[in-house]
C-alpha cells in the first residue's frame, strides 16, 4: 500500500463522517419536530447539530480504530487499483445490451401474465 492509498482512505473516512453526521442531525431534528421540542426550546437545533457531529465522530473513530479493518480497507483500495475498467464506448454498448434484454424479458413476462389472467378468468367464470 502506498501513501496515496492511505490518503484516499482518510478522504473516505471524512466522507463517512460527514454522511453519518448529516443523517444523525436530520434524525435528531426530525425527532425534535415530532415531539415539538424545536418550537419549545430554541437551543434544540444546536443540540441536534452537536449530537449529529458527536455521532459522526464516534462512528468514524470506531470504524477507523480497528486496525484489522483499516488494513482490509487499504488492501481493498490496492486491489481496486489493479482493476481494468471498461472504456466509455464499451460501457454504453453493454448498457444498451442490458436494456434490450430487459425489454425482451418484460415482453415475455407480460405475455405469460396475459395468458394466465385469461386462463384464470375462464376457469373462474
Secondary structure as the mmCIF struct_conf table of DSSP 4:
data_model
#
loop_
_struct_conf.conf_type_id
_struct_conf.id
_struct_conf.beg_label_comp_id
_struct_conf.beg_label_asym_id
_struct_conf.beg_label_seq_id
_struct_conf.end_label_comp_id
_struct_conf.end_label_asym_id
_struct_conf.end_label_seq_id
HELX_RH_AL_P HELX_RH_AL_P1 UNK A 3 UNK A 34
TURN_TY1_P TURN_TY1_P1 UNK A 35 UNK A 36
HELX_RH_AL_P HELX_RH_AL_P2 UNK A 37 UNK A 40
TURN_TY1_P TURN_TY1_P2 UNK A 42 UNK A 43
HELX_RH_AL_P HELX_RH_AL_P3 UNK A 44 UNK A 65
HELX_RH_AL_P HELX_RH_AL_P4 UNK A 67 UNK A 81
TURN_TY1_P TURN_TY1_P3 UNK A 82 UNK A 82
HELX_LH_PP_P HELX_LH_PP_P1 UNK A 85 UNK A 87
HELX_RH_AL_P HELX_RH_AL_P5 UNK A 88 UNK A 124
#
